Amino acid sequence: MGFSYDELHIPVMAEEVLKLLNPRSGGIYVDCTLGAGGHAERILEASKPDGLLIGIDMDESALKVAGERLKRFGERVKLIHANFAELDRILDELEIGEVDGVLMDLGVSWMQLSDPERGFSFQVDGPLDMRMDRRNPVTAMRVVNELSEEELRRIIREYGEERYAGRIARKIVSMREIAPITTTGQLARVIESAVPPKARRGRIHPATRTFQAIRIYVNRELENLERGLKSAIERLRPGGRICVISFHSLEDRIVKRTLKSSPKLKVLTKKPLRPSEEEIKRNPRSRSAKLRAAEATSTDSGGGKEVGG
């Protein structure tokens, strides 16, 4: 493979996740976004000798990598190729009613970003794909070349919070009339040419927000997050905990609102926890991470000590 597992995926805020999730022997834990298995490995270690981990991922390639990493845990691991929005169905099929902990790490994995064929990043040129689950018929190429200017503008504005959404959508439509836009590099250049010169010199690349918006749309990320959170909360047994790591404001708003509004939960993080400066230096991709956590209680008021401030 050419990489160690830790090089493939450095789990974000792993120590903070373990402290809040508090895995223990005999517990049942769900890693809804397994990736390369970095968080899962630590949960399994902390829940020895008989904690059970259910690892879910839409990406079949990630499941194969995680399977190798976690095979030493044997029957304590169950890997599922699915979207975490299907959590109720997954647990029903496993004949599991309640769980002791749920983790969601909503970031795009390094494996996906660094593979040109997946089309997630404009840093490397590749086909416009962006599907986390390759069974999904909707690709970024279809979105860019088939949707109306009005719909593209809406997607880029709502999911990318891009102030130049109108200009970018208009430019995409005019350029695709000449020839289809088929690669990440092409799309990045089209976006760059659409924004004012001052926006091309900003802290982030002018294509960043539009790529985020298209990826969210292709994978129905916000709808799936709402469904997955609802199911996860319902399945937590009293004392069970949920931890969610988000990487942009749209996700974080949903997580904050959902955890705070649930009568079943006691929020453990008054404010989201952020990675330390040391972690950001070690893993720059962690810099925008926000970790929120809550505990299921047997009464509406509940217990639990808030973390953060």
VEXKE-453749 format. One record per residue (C-alpha): residue in one letter; x, y, z; residue number from 0. Coordinates in Angstrom, 3 decimals. Layout:
BEGIN
 resn        u        v        w resi
    A        X        Y        Z  NUM
...
REM end
This chain:
BEGIN
 resn        u        v        w resi
    M    0.000    0.000    0.000    0
    G    2.922    2.327    0.625    1
    F    1.451    4.060    3.689    2
    S    1.048    3.208    7.348    3
    Y   -2.487    3.389    8.686    4
    D   -1.650    6.483   10.723    5
    E   -0.379    8.191    7.577    6
    L   -3.586    7.290    5.791    7
    H   -5.812    8.733    8.502    8
    I   -4.839   10.617   11.636    9
    P   -7.967   10.522   13.804   10
    V   -8.995   14.057   14.744   11
    M   -9.181   14.925   18.468   12
    A   -8.815   11.254   19.399   13
    E   -8.052   11.873   23.094   14
    E  -10.978   14.253   23.492   15
    V  -13.308   11.769   21.781   16
    L  -12.218    8.951   24.098   17
    K  -12.675   11.107   27.193   18
    L  -16.193   12.142   26.196   19
    L  -17.345    8.826   24.728   20
    N  -15.926    6.968   27.741   21
    P  -15.851    3.458   26.197   22
    R  -15.931    0.519   28.609   23
    S  -15.853   -3.244   28.562   24
    G  -19.136   -4.809   27.464   25
    G  -20.357   -1.637   25.739   26
    I  -21.709   -1.368   22.193   27
    Y  -20.313    1.496   20.142   28
    V  -21.087    2.769   16.641   29
    D  -18.490    4.582   14.537   30
    C  -20.773    6.050   11.885   31
    T  -17.906    7.312    9.703   32
    L  -15.301    4.588   10.009   33
    G  -12.755    5.869    7.478   34
    A   -9.413    4.122    7.965   35
    G  -10.429    3.055   11.474   36
    G   -8.295    5.406   13.586   37
    H  -11.008    6.328   16.090   38
    A  -12.438    2.797   16.003   39
    E   -9.097    1.270   16.957   40
    R   -8.884    3.470   20.042   41
    I  -12.483    2.723   21.051   42
    L  -11.828   -1.015   20.751   43
    E   -8.664   -0.730   22.824   44
    A  -10.501    1.224   25.517   45
    S  -13.419   -1.222   25.648   46
    K  -11.357   -4.408   26.094   47
    P  -11.911   -7.253   26.511   48
    D  -15.421   -7.511   25.073   49
    G  -16.686   -4.142   23.830   50
    L  -18.392   -4.350   20.422   51
    L  -17.809   -1.816   17.642   52
    I  -20.063   -1.371   14.618   53
    G  -18.191    0.508   11.889   54
    I  -20.228    2.137    9.121   55
    D  -18.906    3.798    5.985   56
    M  -20.277    4.667    2.545   57
    D  -16.834    4.208    1.010   58
    E  -16.020    0.584    0.207   59
    S  -12.309    1.413   -0.151   60
    A  -12.234    2.828    3.392   61
    L  -13.912   -0.304    4.754   62
    K  -11.174   -2.475    3.233   63
    V   -8.422   -0.389    4.826   64
    A  -10.219   -0.337    8.184   65
    G  -10.850   -4.069    7.976   66
    E   -7.111   -4.714    7.754   67
    R   -6.374   -2.313   10.578   68
    L   -9.000   -3.806   12.904   69
    K   -8.809   -7.502   12.051   70
    R   -6.853   -8.262   15.231   71
    F  -10.032   -7.476   17.206   72
    G  -11.853  -10.354   15.538   73
    E  -15.549  -10.774   16.359   74
    R  -15.571   -7.519   18.347   75
    V  -15.873   -5.603   15.050   76
    K  -18.752   -5.535   12.570   77
    L  -18.165   -3.528    9.384   78
    I  -21.138   -2.256    7.385   79
    H  -21.113   -0.704    3.889   80
    A  -23.900    1.841    4.230   81
    N  -24.819    5.441    4.965   82
    F  -25.194    6.248    8.657   83
    A  -28.604    7.705    7.821   84
    E  -29.651    4.021    7.694   85
    L  -28.622    3.450   11.324   86
    D  -32.043    2.197   12.412   87
    R  -32.097   -0.467    9.694   88
    I  -28.501   -1.493   10.431   89
    L  -29.106   -1.957   14.144   90
    D  -32.398   -3.765   13.531   91
    E  -30.654   -6.231   11.206   92
    L  -27.966   -6.809   13.850   93
    E  -30.732   -7.292   16.444   94
    I  -29.323   -4.474   18.575   95
    G  -31.811   -2.256   20.367   96
    E  -29.712    0.297   22.238   97
    V  -26.049    1.316   22.139   98
    D  -23.641    2.878   24.621   99
    G  -21.947    5.325   22.310  100
    V  -22.047    6.863   18.836  101
    L  -19.279    8.735   17.023  102
    M  -19.646   10.792   13.852  103
    D  -16.535   12.340   12.278  104
    L  -17.969   14.342    9.386  105
    G  -14.714   15.229    7.629  106
    V  -13.734   13.998    4.174  107
    S  -10.943   11.471    4.657  108
    W   -7.369   11.943    3.497  109
    M   -7.764    8.837    1.318  110
    Q  -10.612   10.472   -0.576  111
    L   -8.982   13.889   -0.885  112
    S   -5.644   12.537   -2.097  113
    D   -7.028   10.163   -4.742  114
    P   -7.414   12.089   -8.032  115
    E   -9.924    9.531   -9.322  116
    R  -12.373   10.431   -6.532  117
    G  -12.598   14.054   -7.679  118
    F  -12.958   15.649   -4.243  119
    S  -10.058   18.094   -4.502  120
    F   -8.920   20.697   -7.000  121
    Q   -5.359   20.300   -5.684  122
    V   -4.996   17.269   -7.955  123
    D   -6.688   17.072  -11.346  124
    G   -9.149   14.236  -11.781  125
    P  -12.656   13.418  -13.000  126
    L  -15.501   15.375  -11.424  127
    D  -16.938   12.657   -9.210  128
    M  -17.142   13.511   -5.452  129
    R  -19.262   10.464   -4.577  130
    M  -18.489    8.982   -1.169  131
    D  -20.536    5.937   -2.185  132
    R  -19.808    4.930   -5.753  133
    R  -23.228    3.290   -5.994  134
    N  -24.688    6.809   -6.022  135
    P  -25.830    7.685   -9.595  136
    V  -25.356   11.437   -9.005  137
    T  -21.823   12.667   -9.747  138
    A  -20.360   16.159   -9.563  139
    M  -19.986   16.033  -13.344  140
    R  -23.728   15.591  -13.746  141
    V  -24.450   18.394  -11.291  142
    V  -22.122   20.846  -13.026  143
    N  -23.222   20.019  -16.566  144
    E  -26.937   19.276  -16.177  145
    L  -28.481   21.476  -13.485  146
    S  -29.971   24.858  -14.331  147
    E  -28.159   28.091  -13.549  148
    E  -30.773   28.882  -10.904  149
    E  -30.298   25.527   -9.159  150
    L  -26.503   25.787   -9.308  151
    R  -26.684   29.253   -7.781  152
    R  -28.895   27.943   -4.956  153
    I  -26.585   25.001   -4.203  154
    I  -23.429   27.129   -4.215  155
    R  -25.011   29.817   -2.040  156
    E  -26.743   27.519    0.475  157
    Y  -24.175   24.746    0.826  158
    G  -21.032   26.758    0.154  159
    E  -22.102   30.063    1.704  160
    E  -20.405   31.606   -1.333  161
    R  -21.022   35.319   -1.854  162
    Y  -20.257   35.064   -5.586  163
    A  -22.642   32.146   -6.186  164
    G  -24.520   33.965   -8.955  165
    R  -21.377   34.844  -10.896  166
    I  -19.963   31.334  -10.530  167
    A  -23.193   29.619  -11.639  168
    R  -23.478   31.932  -14.644  169
    K  -19.871   31.243  -15.667  170
    I  -20.285   27.461  -15.309  171
    V  -23.343   27.510  -17.577  172
    S  -21.631   29.684  -20.213  173
    M  -18.491   27.522  -20.256  174
    R  -20.329   24.187  -20.435  175
    E  -22.154   25.420  -23.537  176
    I  -18.769   25.483  -25.268  177
    A  -17.657   22.090  -23.922  178
    P  -18.595   19.896  -20.944  179
    I  -16.709   20.544  -17.702  180
    T  -15.304   17.130  -16.831  181
    T  -12.349   17.534  -14.441  182
    T  -11.665   19.156  -11.074  183
    G   -8.971   21.331  -12.608  184
    Q  -11.336   22.637  -15.286  185
    L  -13.998   23.505  -12.737  186
    A  -11.499   25.243  -10.435  187
    R  -10.275   27.402  -13.327  188
    V  -13.846   28.293  -14.327  189
    I  -14.645   29.355  -10.747  190
    E  -11.426   31.352  -10.455  191
    S  -12.232   33.233  -13.650  192
    A  -15.750   34.026  -12.386  193
    V  -14.845   35.809   -9.143  194
    P  -13.400   39.356   -8.873  195
    P   -9.582   39.658   -8.843  196
    K   -9.543   40.535   -5.123  197
    A  -11.295   37.228   -4.298  198
    R   -8.522   35.283   -6.052  199
    R   -5.985   36.572   -3.547  200
    G   -7.846   35.533   -0.391  201
    R   -6.758   33.178    2.370  202
    I   -8.556   30.236    0.788  203
    H   -8.712   29.221   -2.867  204
    P  -11.742   30.764   -4.630  205
    A  -13.000   27.286   -5.592  206
    T  -13.074   25.950   -2.018  207
    R  -16.651   26.880   -1.118  208
    T  -18.109   25.794   -4.463  209
    F  -16.399   22.387   -4.261  210
    Q  -17.776   21.988   -0.732  211
    A  -21.262   22.897   -1.928  212
    I  -21.254   20.425   -4.812  213
    R  -19.883   17.635   -2.590  214
    I  -22.590   18.244    0.006  215
    Y  -25.275   18.153   -2.697  216
    V  -23.929   15.019   -4.406  217
    N  -23.791   13.083   -1.133  218
    R  -26.916   14.617    0.475  219
    E  -24.731   15.267    3.495  220
    L  -26.977   17.596    5.472  221
    E  -30.148   15.526    5.009  222
    N  -28.258   12.371    5.968  223
    L  -26.758   14.092    9.011  224
    E  -30.203   15.092   10.282  225
    R  -31.539   11.548    9.808  226
    G  -28.466    9.905   11.300  227
    L  -28.421   12.160   14.369  228
    K  -32.112   11.502   15.044  229
    S  -31.632    7.729   14.859  230
    A  -28.439    7.802   16.945  231
    I  -30.104    9.768   19.748  232
    E  -33.118    7.457   19.791  233
    R  -30.842    4.400   20.056  234
    L  -28.711    5.627   22.960  235
    R  -29.372    3.838   26.235  236
    P  -29.447    5.960   29.432  237
    G  -25.868    7.006   30.134  238
    G  -24.906    6.443   26.502  239
    R  -23.036    9.215   24.742  240
    I  -22.838   10.750   21.286  241
    C  -19.797   12.642   19.936  242
    V  -19.882   14.561   16.646  243
    I  -16.924   16.221   14.915  244
    S  -17.948   18.752   12.274  245
    F  -15.790   20.762    9.908  246
    H  -17.953   23.596    8.616  247
    S  -20.660   25.858    9.972  248
    L  -23.610   24.208    8.198  249
    E  -22.885   20.859    9.882  250
    D  -22.101   22.421   13.238  251
    R  -25.389   24.347   13.304  252
    I  -27.361   21.137   12.709  253
    V  -25.396   19.271   15.384  254
    K  -25.713   22.080   17.934  255
    R  -29.446   22.514   17.341  256
    T  -30.202   18.782   17.384  257
    L  -28.268   17.982   20.549  258
    K  -29.580   21.027   22.398  259
    S  -33.233   20.491   21.439  260
    S  -33.437   16.806   22.340  261
    P  -35.287   16.259   25.647  262
    K  -33.410   12.968   25.995  263
    L  -29.937   14.533   26.075  264
    K  -27.733   16.439   28.474  265
    V  -25.191   18.424   26.448  266
    L  -21.652   17.810   27.742  267
    T  -19.908   20.514   25.701  268
    K  -21.189   23.990   26.533  269
    K  -19.097   25.197   23.612  270
    P  -17.530   22.955   20.974  271
    L  -14.071   21.631   21.763  272
    R  -11.341   22.565   19.294  273
    P   -8.061   20.802   18.484  274
    S   -4.964   21.971   20.319  275
    E   -2.287   24.021   18.584  276
    E   -0.034   20.988   18.830  277
    E   -2.573   18.798   17.019  278
    I   -3.118   21.394   14.292  279
    K    0.644   21.486   13.666  280
    R    0.743   17.691   13.515  281
    N   -2.419   17.421   11.413  282
    P   -3.336   20.694    9.628  283
    R   -6.589   19.136    8.365  284
    S   -7.887   19.233   11.939  285
    R   -7.803   23.021   12.201  286
    S  -11.515   23.605   11.482  287
    A  -12.793   20.694   13.601  288
    K  -15.453   21.240   16.269  289
    L  -16.373   18.463   18.693  290
    R  -19.749   18.415   20.439  291
    A  -20.999   15.701   22.785  292
    A  -24.093   14.796   24.779  293
    E  -25.275   12.070   27.143  294
    A  -28.618   10.290   27.140  295
    T  -30.452   10.559   30.436  296
    S  -33.333    8.650   31.966  297
    T  -35.082   11.949   32.710  298
    D  -35.339   15.213   30.759  299
    S  -33.118   17.100   33.208  300
    G  -30.367   14.497   33.315  301
    G  -26.920   14.673   34.777  302
    G  -23.449   15.004   33.378  303
    K  -20.747   17.584   33.665  304
    E  -20.221   20.134   30.927  305
    V  -16.842   20.251   29.212  306
    G  -15.364   23.314   27.533  307
    G  -16.341   26.906   27.988  308
REM end
